[in-house]
Amino acid sequence: MAKDAPKCSCDTIHEDTVNDIKSKMPKDENLYDLAEFFKVFGDTTRIKIIYVLFQSELCVCDIAALLGMTQSAISHQLRVLKQARLVKYRKEGKVVYYSLDDEHVQTIFNMGYAHILER
């Protein structure tokens, strides 16, 4: 059974600290956007796609073969990743190649992965 978090036994508001932090808080809509951004990382298939795109630029067929999934399922997840600006694409004839949008994507992934390995 999980223990409850310890509770503060004082009832005094530290107004200077509270006001200082409140003045630095980002706008609610920016925090909402950030929460939505992190939700994209909440799917194992999308995490796997991000990981394989570290290795190389790939087309949907390649990603589907690597992950043992249908092209349709991969395309759906790539659409979500593209909307979140985590992946980008380029066309070469009839083939569409996907890659990570920028180096921040790998940094975010690596930081999260390092954190879960600290157990």
N, C-alpha and C positions, 0 to 999 in steps of 0.2 A: 504494500500500500504506500502510495506517495505521501511524503510529508507536506504539510501546508507551508507556504513561504512564511518566514518570520514577519511579525507585524510590529509596526512602530508603536511604542507606548506613549508617545507624546502627542499633544493635540495643538501644537504651535506650528503655524505656517511660517516658513522661512522666506518672508516676502521678498527680500533682496535677491535671493537665489531664484525663486520662482519667477519674478519679473524679468530677471536677466535672461533666463532660459526662454521665457515666453517671447521676448523681443527677438530672439534668434530663430524661432521656429519657422520652418518653411511654410508656404501657403498650403492650405488643405488640398487644393487641387493637385499640387505637385506631389504631396505625400500619397494621394490617391493613385496618381500615375505610377509612382514608384512601387506601390503595392501591386498594381496590375502587372507591372514589369516582372516582379518576382514570381507572380503566379505562373508565368510562362515556364519557369524552371521547375514547376511542380508536377511535371509529367515525365516519366521514365523514358518514353520514346523520344521526346524532344531532347532530353539530356544525352541520350545515345547519339542522336543526330549531331548535336553540337560536338560531341567527342570525336566522331568520325571525321567531321569537317576540320578538326585541328590537323588531321593527318594530310588531307588533300582536298582540293576542289573536286566535287563529285556530282554526277547526274543522279536523277531520281532512281533510275534502274540500279545503279551501283549501290546506293544507300539501301534500297529495298533488299538487294541480294545480301549485303553485309548484315542487315538486321533480321533477315528472314521474315519480311513483311511484304504486303502488297504495295505496288506503286501508288495506288489510290490512298492507302493509309499514310504513306510517307508524304505524298503531295499535300494532304490535309495538314499534317504537322508542319511542313515547310511553310505553308501559307500563314500559320500562326506565328512561326518564328520570323517570317518576313515582315508581318504586321508590327511585331515588337522591335523591328530593326536589329535583330540578332543575326540574321543571314541576309545575303544579297545573292543575286544571280546574274549570269551573263549568258547570252545565246551565241552558239557557234553552229551556224546552219540550223538544223532541226533539233539539235541537242541543247538543253539548258543545264548549265553547270552552277552548282551552289557552293558558296563559301561563307565563312564567318564575315560579318559586316565590318568588324574592326578588331583590334587587339584587346579591347575592353572585354569582349565576350569571353575570351580565354582566361583573362585575369579574374573575372567574376567566378567562372567555373573553378579555376584552380584554387581560389581562396575558399570557396565553399567546400571543395573536396578535401583540402588540407584541414579544414575545421572538423569535418566528420571523422577524419583519420586520427584526431587527437585523443580519442576515447581511451 
